[in-house]
Amino acid sequence: MKLPIWPLRTLLHSVPDRVHTEIMSRTANHLLRGQSLVERLDWLEGKRLCLSVADVGNALCFRIEDGRLLPDRSGHPWDVRIEGNLADFLLLATRAEDPDTLFFARRLSIEGDTEVGLYVKNLLDGLDFDFEAHLADIIGGNRAHRLLSAARRLPFRRPLESAARRVQAMLVESVTAASLADASHR
């Protein structure tokens, strides 16, 4: 069974970019808590990044400031723009495809400052979410450790993990099918 991505396409198309940019920046900053990646954002301080979702017509612009991703409404030119179709961005976000594959196959493209673009691509390539570090940053190390230890002993852990894997597989299948359909229309 495939999960449809048309609801996300419709949402992205019908809601203003400034709303998506605000939601994405808040979500990204929350998810960055406790992640080692934050230390590597220093090099991008003050840089402007734009994500252009070609098949939907969105341009989401951000700037890096103090290790955070902030909406950029300045109107200044971006330093780097990553462009692609929604399905390919979803493949990147779900880690169903590695960034090198998407960029070398020209399903995602980077333009602008080459050095900054390469740095961003390498950050994406090395992205590995550390849930334990994230939870420790939010609720404290000792509480996070106790909570995770207790969760690992719960009897319904395996069925939940199995269900999560099935949902992820359905999402990947849907996005891959949508990406292939997009590629055949190019």
Rosetta silent file (secondary structure, phi, psi, omega in degrees, C-alpha in Angstrom):
SEQUENCE: MKLPIWPLRTLLHSVPDRVHTEIMSRTANHLLRGQSLVERLDWLEGKRLCLSVADVGNALCFRIEDGRLLPDRSGHPWDVRIEGNLADFLLLATRAEDPDTLFFARRLSIEGDTEVGLYVKNLLDGLDFDFEAHLADIIGGNRAHRLLSAARRLPFRRPLESAARRVQAMLVESVTAASLADASHR
SCORE:     score description
SCORE:     0.000 S_00000001
   1 L     0.000  132.634  178.827    0.000    0.000    0.000 S_00000001
   2 L  -101.438  142.169  172.821    1.307    3.418   -0.948 S_00000001
   3 L   -86.127  133.512 -179.237    0.669    6.582    1.030 S_00000001
   4 L   -74.962  142.595  175.645   -0.491    9.417   -1.246 S_00000001
   5 L  -103.500   -1.785 -179.872    1.652   12.546   -1.388 S_00000001
   6 H   -61.031  -32.063  177.598   -0.972   14.668   -3.161 S_00000001
   7 H   -62.866  -37.565  178.282   -2.292   16.037    0.176 S_00000001
   8 H   -68.453  -40.778  176.389    1.181   17.439    0.928 S_00000001
   9 H   -58.706  -45.346 -179.311    1.444   18.842   -2.604 S_00000001
  10 H   -62.972  -44.156  179.055   -1.947   20.512   -2.182 S_00000001
  11 H   -62.204  -47.130  179.755   -0.973   21.955    1.199 S_00000001
  12 H   -62.427  -37.201 -178.526    2.346   23.279   -0.095 S_00000001
  13 H   -73.644  -32.735 -172.050    0.659   24.792   -3.122 S_00000001
  14 H   -96.406  -15.264 -179.397   -2.216   26.446   -1.255 S_00000001
  15 L  -104.935  138.410 -177.500   -0.490   27.849    1.851 S_00000001
  16 L   -58.617  147.144 -179.709    1.900   30.829    1.531 S_00000001
  17 H   -55.931  -35.629 -178.195    5.636   30.118    1.564 S_00000001
  18 H   -61.901  -31.988  177.859    6.147   32.311    4.643 S_00000001
  19 H   -69.913  -46.788  178.666    3.955   29.913    6.657 S_00000001
  20 H   -61.812  -41.334 -179.699    5.896   26.855    5.461 S_00000001
  21 H   -62.187  -43.345  179.285    9.194   28.610    6.114 S_00000001
  22 H   -63.938  -46.321  179.918    8.159   29.456    9.669 S_00000001
  23 H   -63.260  -45.708 -179.187    6.940   25.906   10.379 S_00000001
  24 H   -64.083  -40.351 -178.515   10.055   24.321    8.851 S_00000001
  25 H   -68.400  -41.453  178.103   12.439   26.586   10.736 S_00000001
  26 H   -64.378  -42.752  179.389   10.722   25.961   14.075 S_00000001
  27 H   -64.637  -47.020 -179.872   10.615   22.205   13.441 S_00000001
  28 H   -60.830  -43.428 -179.170   14.249   22.082   12.298 S_00000001
  29 H   -66.218  -35.244  175.678   15.429   24.100   15.302 S_00000001
  30 H   -65.653  -47.005 -178.024   13.549   21.816   17.664 S_00000001
  31 H   -67.536  -24.090  178.992   15.011   18.719   16.001 S_00000001
  32 H   -75.373  -14.230 -179.246   18.516   20.222   16.082 S_00000001
  33 L   -60.229  126.401  178.479   18.483   20.334   19.869 S_00000001
  34 L    82.409   -1.686 -176.613   21.192   18.013   21.184 S_00000001
  35 L   -90.456  139.900  179.340   22.525   17.203   17.708 S_00000001
  36 L   -66.321  -22.056  179.500   26.245   17.403   16.914 S_00000001
  37 H   -56.403  -31.995 -176.905   25.341   18.944   13.547 S_00000001
  38 H   -56.443  -38.513 -179.753   24.686   22.287   15.297 S_00000001
  39 H   -63.391  -29.025 -178.395   28.425   22.729   15.894 S_00000001
  40 H   -85.050   -6.098  177.713   29.037   22.423   12.151 S_00000001
  41 H   -77.324  -16.911 -179.640   26.524   25.183   11.347 S_00000001
  42 H   -52.978  -39.449 -178.103   28.994   27.854   12.556 S_00000001
  43 H   -63.394  -24.239 -178.706   30.690   27.795    9.170 S_00000001
  44 H   -94.595    7.102 -177.479   27.357   28.750    7.560 S_00000001
  45 L   -49.879  125.872  178.093   26.752   31.730    9.871 S_00000001
  46 L    82.498   -5.818 -179.121   24.911   34.465    7.982 S_00000001
  47 L   -76.796  149.098  178.210   24.426   32.362    4.843 S_00000001
  48 E  -109.490  129.274 -178.981   21.087   32.341    3.071 S_00000001
  49 E  -119.560  141.738  177.978   19.678   29.031    1.809 S_00000001
  50 E  -127.822  130.449  172.738   16.686   28.545   -0.447 S_00000001
  51 E  -103.935  119.268 -178.218   14.771   25.309   -1.018 S_00000001
  52 E  -111.160  113.234 -179.792   12.897   25.475   -4.288 S_00000001
  53 E   -94.960   95.660 -168.364   10.201   22.833   -4.775 S_00000001
  54 L   -60.432  -44.989 -174.415    9.868   23.037   -8.543 S_00000001
  55 L   -75.566  -11.511  178.812    6.750   20.939   -9.132 S_00000001
  56 L  -108.918  -25.015  178.511    4.780   22.808   -6.458 S_00000001
  57 L    90.280   20.983  179.110    6.199   26.290   -7.020 S_00000001
  58 E   -94.382  146.438  171.711    7.484   26.931   -3.480 S_00000001
  59 E  -132.954  105.840 -176.651   10.641   28.843   -2.594 S_00000001
  60 E  -104.103  114.812 -174.015   11.459   28.518    1.097 S_00000001
  61 E  -110.814  136.416 -176.795   14.294   30.830    2.129 S_00000001
  62 E  -134.221  163.414  168.971   16.273   30.613    5.353 S_00000001
  63 E  -132.722  151.941  178.209   19.372   32.086    6.935 S_00000001
  64 E   -96.792  124.905 -179.523   21.718   30.502    9.441 S_00000001
  65 E  -146.516  124.245  179.462   22.157   32.569   12.576 S_00000001
  66 L    53.176   41.320  178.247   23.589   31.483   15.939 S_00000001
  67 L    71.845   18.989 -179.167   23.330   27.803   14.991 S_00000001
  68 E  -125.971  153.574  175.661   19.662   28.153   14.070 S_00000001
  69 E   -97.679  115.669 -176.383   17.691   28.023   10.849 S_00000001
  70 E  -118.023  146.772  175.542   15.606   31.196   10.612 S_00000001
  71 E   -59.625  139.668  178.342   13.073   32.351    8.006 S_00000001
  72 L  -113.726  107.133  179.244   14.689   34.863    5.661 S_00000001
  73 L  -111.344   18.578 -174.543   12.319   37.572    4.538 S_00000001
  74 L   -71.992  -25.439 -175.110   15.065   40.101    3.788 S_00000001
  75 L    82.373   -2.452  176.532   14.782   39.831    0.034 S_00000001
  76 L   -69.841  154.281  178.960   18.581   39.575   -0.199 S_00000001
  77 L   -64.305  148.007  178.078   19.917   37.047   -2.699 S_00000001
  78 L   -77.904  156.372  175.432   20.483   33.531   -1.444 S_00000001
  79 L   -85.784  -36.476 -178.854   23.958   32.052   -1.192 S_00000001
  80 E  -141.708  138.196  174.660   22.789   28.556   -2.136 S_00000001
  81 E  -126.212  130.928  174.606   19.610   27.235   -3.673 S_00000001
  82 E  -109.010  124.755 -177.190   18.644   23.570   -3.726 S_00000001
  83 E  -122.876  142.066  176.532   15.972   22.783   -6.286 S_00000001
  84 E  -177.344 -179.886  177.248   14.022   19.619   -6.950 S_00000001
  85 L   -87.101  158.873 -177.522   10.601   18.060   -6.979 S_00000001
  86 H   -54.075  -45.519 -177.812    8.671   17.318   -3.795 S_00000001
  87 H   -59.216  -38.725 -179.990    9.112   13.556   -4.114 S_00000001
  88 H   -71.450  -37.041  174.329   12.896   13.930   -4.285 S_00000001
  89 H   -63.528  -37.977  177.998   12.967   16.223   -1.251 S_00000001
  90 H   -67.143  -38.105  175.528   10.899   13.618    0.609 S_00000001
  91 H   -61.172  -39.907  177.940   13.350   10.885   -0.420 S_00000001
  92 H   -65.676  -46.605 -177.095   16.128   13.057    0.991 S_00000001
  93 H   -65.662  -35.049 -178.789   14.222   13.815    4.209 S_00000001
  94 L   -88.594   -1.198 -179.299   13.320   10.165    4.856 S_00000001
  95 L    63.835   22.761  177.498   16.850    9.043    4.011 S_00000001
  96 L   -73.799  -23.788  174.120   15.385    6.676    1.401 S_00000001
  97 L  -132.641  144.354  177.451   18.014    8.016   -1.021 S_00000001
  98 L   -83.053  153.656 -176.851   21.356    9.438   -0.113 S_00000001
  99 H   -56.180  -39.657 -179.671   22.073   13.037   -1.173 S_00000001
 100 H   -56.773  -45.017  179.954   24.876   12.028   -3.552 S_00000001
 101 H   -59.634  -46.506 -178.002   22.491    9.847   -5.564 S_00000001
 102 H   -66.660  -39.517 -179.311   19.892   12.617   -5.815 S_00000001
 103 H   -75.360  -43.437 -178.034   22.415   15.312   -6.758 S_00000001
 104 H   -69.833  -28.169  176.240   24.491   13.239   -9.191 S_00000001
 105 L   -82.676    0.338  178.888   21.328   11.999  -10.920 S_00000001
 106 L    62.717   26.856  174.542   20.331   15.691  -11.216 S_00000001
 107 L   -83.852  -26.906  168.565   17.071   15.088   -9.396 S_00000001
 108 E  -122.668  140.880  178.308   18.184   17.752   -6.925 S_00000001
 109 E  -126.641  150.370  176.984   20.389   20.602   -8.045 S_00000001
 110 E  -119.509  133.115  173.207   22.501   23.099   -6.148 S_00000001
 111 E  -135.336  158.496 -178.295   23.333   26.511   -7.474 S_00000001
 112 E   115.425 -147.052 -179.250   25.098   29.505   -6.035 S_00000001
 113 L   -63.313  113.127 -175.417   28.288   29.594   -3.987 S_00000001
 114 H   -58.588  -44.041 -177.932   29.980   26.266   -4.805 S_00000001
 115 H   -64.341  -43.310  178.685   31.854   26.018   -1.514 S_00000001
 116 H   -67.259  -41.920  178.770   28.715   26.687    0.549 S_00000001
 117 H   -60.300  -43.623  178.378   26.682   24.313   -1.626 S_00000001
 118 H   -65.026  -39.537  178.514   29.181   21.509   -1.172 S_00000001
 119 H   -62.648  -44.837  178.919   29.256   22.124    2.582 S_00000001
 120 H   -62.882  -44.613  179.060   25.436   21.956    2.758 S_00000001
 121 H   -60.673  -41.480  178.438   25.380   18.774    0.655 S_00000001
 122 H   -67.208  -35.226  174.538   27.969   17.176    2.935 S_00000001
 123 H   -61.982  -45.187  178.947   25.930   18.181    6.002 S_00000001
 124 H   -63.169  -39.731 -179.302   22.891   16.513    4.471 S_00000001
 125 H   -64.697  -35.106 -178.033   24.955   13.458    3.579 S_00000001
 126 L   -93.930    6.162 -177.227   26.225   13.107    7.146 S_00000001
 127 L   -65.124  122.595  179.053   22.889   13.793    8.782 S_00000001
 128 L  -144.937  106.551 -174.844   22.167   11.216   11.444 S_00000001
 129 L   -72.361  127.024  179.183   19.504   12.051   14.016 S_00000001
 130 L  -104.047   94.279 -176.108   20.476   11.122   17.583 S_00000001
 131 H   -60.713  -40.969 -178.828   17.145   10.676   19.371 S_00000001
 132 H   -63.399  -42.795  178.295   18.753   10.047   22.766 S_00000001
 133 H   -65.453  -37.466  178.748   20.815   13.250   22.589 S_00000001
 134 H   -63.285  -50.319 -179.707   17.717   15.149   21.464 S_00000001
 135 H   -62.311  -40.345  178.915   15.614   13.833   24.344 S_00000001
 136 H   -62.427  -38.210  178.989   18.437   14.491   26.819 S_00000001
 137 H   -67.509  -33.390 -176.930   18.653   18.099   25.652 S_00000001
 138 H   -80.433  -47.453 -173.833   14.910   18.581   26.073 S_00000001
 139 H  -112.601   -2.985 -179.432   14.222   16.846   29.398 S_00000001
 140 L   102.428  145.444 -173.639   17.689   16.357   30.861 S_00000001
 141 H   -60.139  -47.671 -177.926   20.182   13.530   30.593 S_00000001
 142 H   -65.484  -45.600  179.329   19.183   11.482   33.655 S_00000001
 143 H   -62.722  -41.767  179.477   15.457   11.667   32.962 S_00000001
 144 H   -62.100  -44.053  179.591   16.011   10.807   29.294 S_00000001
 145 H   -61.514  -45.362  179.472   18.155    7.803   30.214 S_00000001
 146 H   -65.105  -42.279 -179.894   15.548    6.494   32.686 S_00000001
 147 H   -63.059  -45.883 -179.463   12.694    7.078   30.229 S_00000001
 148 H   -67.980  -37.167  176.533   14.476    5.305   27.383 S_00000001
 149 H   -62.207  -44.083  178.886   15.517    2.411   29.637 S_00000001
 150 H   -65.241  -41.803 -178.864   11.902    1.950   30.733 S_00000001
 151 H   -63.415  -34.442 -179.812   10.627    2.207   27.144 S_00000001
 152 H   -67.915  -21.825 -179.542   13.042   -0.516   26.009 S_00000001
 153 L   -92.353   -6.114 -178.190   11.501   -2.909   28.532 S_00000001
 154 L   -67.666  141.499 -176.803    7.882   -2.314   27.446 S_00000001
 155 L   -69.609  -21.355 -177.137    6.161   -5.368   25.942 S_00000001
 156 L   -98.055   13.393 -179.654    4.691   -3.439   23.003 S_00000001
 157 H   -63.024  -48.046 -177.440    8.007   -1.983   21.847 S_00000001
 158 H   -64.042  -45.353  177.366    8.581   -4.541   19.080 S_00000001
 159 H   -61.409  -35.835  177.944    5.073   -4.216   17.566 S_00000001
 160 H   -66.980  -42.308  177.996    5.454   -0.412   17.574 S_00000001
 161 H   -63.280  -40.566  178.694    8.858   -0.644   15.906 S_00000001
 162 H   -64.350  -43.497  178.122    7.431   -3.039   13.338 S_00000001
 163 H   -63.328  -41.525  178.965    4.489   -0.712   12.633 S_00000001
 164 H   -62.645  -41.119  177.984    6.853    2.245   12.302 S_00000001
 165 H   -64.082  -39.090  178.994    8.982    0.304    9.791 S_00000001
 166 H   -65.176  -43.326  178.683    5.861   -0.581    7.766 S_00000001
 167 H   -63.716  -42.916  178.493    4.711    3.062    7.662 S_00000001
 168 H   -61.788  -42.586  179.248    8.209    4.171    6.657 S_00000001
 169 H   -62.745  -40.817  177.955    8.290    1.533    3.906 S_00000001
 170 H   -64.205  -41.198  179.131    4.898    2.702    2.598 S_00000001
 171 H   -64.102  -45.833  179.703    6.089    6.311    2.602 S_00000001
 172 H   -61.919  -42.919  178.620    9.298    5.403    0.790 S_00000001
 173 H   -61.113  -43.186  179.900    7.340    3.346   -1.768 S_00000001
 174 H   -64.632  -46.700 -177.835    4.940    6.244   -2.368 S_00000001
 175 H   -67.056  -40.436  178.237    7.664    8.825   -2.669 S_00000001
 176 H   -62.637  -43.926  178.352    9.758    6.607   -4.932 S_00000001
 177 H   -62.479  -42.620  179.322    6.752    6.013   -7.204 S_00000001
 178 H   -65.901  -39.983  179.669    6.006    9.748   -7.287 S_00000001
 179 H   -64.815  -42.519  178.310    9.655   10.538   -7.997 S_00000001
 180 H   -65.165  -38.970  177.876    9.754    8.042  -10.863 S_00000001
 181 H   -64.304  -42.019  177.519    6.520    9.495  -12.256 S_00000001
 182 H   -61.554  -42.843 -178.340    8.012   13.008  -12.027 S_00000001
 183 H   -64.593  -35.287 -179.534   11.177   11.822  -13.781 S_00000001
 184 H   -73.095  -18.181  178.986    9.196   10.291  -16.636 S_00000001
 185 L   -90.728   -4.854 -178.058    7.413   13.631  -17.190 S_00000001
 186 L   -79.156    0.000    0.000   10.706   15.588  -17.518 S_00000001
